[in-house]
Amino acid sequence: MKHIFLGIIAIILAAPLASARFSERKLESTMASASKSGKLVAFVFYQEYALPNCPKCIIRTNANNKAMKSAISRSDVLVIEVEKDDRDIDKLPEVVGGSKRGPAIVVTDAQCLKVIAMLDGAPDRDKAKEFKATVSEARGED
């Protein structure tokens, strides 16, 4: 009974993680929602763990990813997180730049045809502020 309970908990916890990953269906749904809500679409490519056995490297990578996450103005954009091994990675919009993109945030219009703003690497506070302002300003113009 204990094993069944733990298995159910594992499935429940894993479900949100699976849905956050990129797929063609998620892209289409996000584009439709962005068009209806007047928001932009943000593609987020978090920094990967280059040395998963190095505690300092993990701390640095987590800090960089946290800085990227905080740079996203969720009131202005709908977010699609992209990992290099997502199944529909070849379906990424051409303007986003493909699966080879390193840690970055690419914000596009609702139809994913035009890049509005791009942030490469983990931002410092000033870069994050500037990025948020650019995205907010662009959303106001649409």
Secondary structure, 3 states (H helix, E strand, C coil): CHHHHHHHHHHHHHHHHHHHCCCHHHHHHHHHHHHHHCCEEEEEECCCCCCCCCHHHHHHHHHHHHHHHHCCCCCCEEEEECCCCCCCHHHCCHHHCCCCCCCEEEEECCCCCCEEEEEECCCCHHHHHHHHHHHHHHHHHC
